[in-house]
Amino acid sequence: MIVLFVHDDAKANLEALWKQELQAAGRILALLEQLEGNLNLLDRLTRHDYGAHRSADFHASKWQEHWRKGRDLWRLKLWDLEAKGLRYRVVYAFEPRKQHYHVPGIAPREFNCDASHPISHRILRAYQAL
């Protein structure tokens, strides 16, 4: 059965975001709730470049640096937030055998998926604990 899990770290990220940027937190939470019960949308999370060029509500893409190392990590951005200058990424992983999606982190775009960034280190620790 396809399931979406939100890691405690991502919940803490969202909680902090509620205090900093209410609109972004609300939109991200709404997306997570929408994904939770929608197999069609969940399937789109593992289509590289789904929603590119604003062709859908969100853009899903592989976290290339980690994909090349065999880690099934992805990132998602919401176009409506991007248009308002609210640049956040929802980082998630997929376990194909179990059909489980995991969200280990929600981060400001500025971390730029840089493997040396502390946010990346925290996300990787959560990923490795899956």
N, C-alpha and C positions, 0 to 999 in steps of 0.2 A: 504494500500500500504506500502510495506517495505521501510523504509527510514533510512539513516545514517546521524546523526547530530554530528558535532564536536563543542563542547562547546568552548566558548571564552578562558577559562583557558587552554584548550588543544592546541588551536591555539597559545596562548602565550608561552606554553611549546615548541611547535614546532619552533616558531620564535627564542627562546633562543637557541634551539638545532642547528639551522642553524649557529649560531655564534660560537658554541663550537665543534660540530662534524658534519660536512657537509655530510658525507657519511650516517650516521644514519638518519639525518633529511630527506635527499632525499629518502632513502628507505622507511621510515615510511610514508612520503607523498605519495609516489607511491602506497603503500599498501592501504592507505585510499581512494585514487582515484580509485583504482581497485575495492575495496569493494563497493563503491558508486553505481556502475551500475551493480553489479553482484549478483543476488538473490541466486545463488548456493553457492557462497563464504560467503555471509552474513549468510546463514543458518548454515554454519560450525562454526560460532562464538558461537553458543549456544550448541555445542556438547562438553561436558566436555572431556578433554584430546584429542581433535582432534589434530592431528599432533604430538602426543607424539613420542618420540624417533626418531625425524627427519623424520617422515613418510609423512610430507607435508612441505610446505614452512614456516608455522607458527604453533605455539602451542597455543591453546585456552584452558583455564581452569577457573573454578569457583574460585572466591576469597572466599575461604571456610569460613573464619571467618565471613564474612558478609552474605553469603548464609545461614548459620545457624541462622542468625537473620532476615531472610526473605527479604534480599536485593539482587536483581538480578544483582550483580556485577561480572565482569569477568576480566581476564587479558590475554594479548596476547604477545608472544615473537616471534621474527623473527629469525629463525635458521641461516640464512646467516650472520646476524649481530652478533649473539652469537659466531659463529665460528671465527669472527674477534676480539673478545673481546669487542664488542660494545653491552653492555647489557642494553637494555631499555625495558620498558613495556608500552603497550598501554592499558589503563584501560577503560572499557566500560560497559554500562548497557543496558539491554533490557527491553522494555515495551511490553509484549506479546499481550495485548489487542489492542494496537495501531500498533503493528509490527514496532516499532521504536527502533533503536539502537542509543545510545548516547555515545560519547567519552568525558568524563569529564577531562581526564588527560593523559599525556605522561610523564613518569618518569624514571629516572635511576633505575636500578635494586636494587641499594643499599637501597632504601626505604623499600624493602623486604616485601611490603604489611603489614607492621607493623601498627596496628590500632592507635598507639600512635604517629606515625610520622606526622610531619606537612603536608607533601604531602597527606597522607591519610585523614587528617582532611579537607583539601581543596577539595579533590575529593568527600568526603562524603557530604560536603555542596552543591556542584554542583549537586550531585545525588538527594539529598533531595529537591532541587528546581525544579526538573523535573515535 
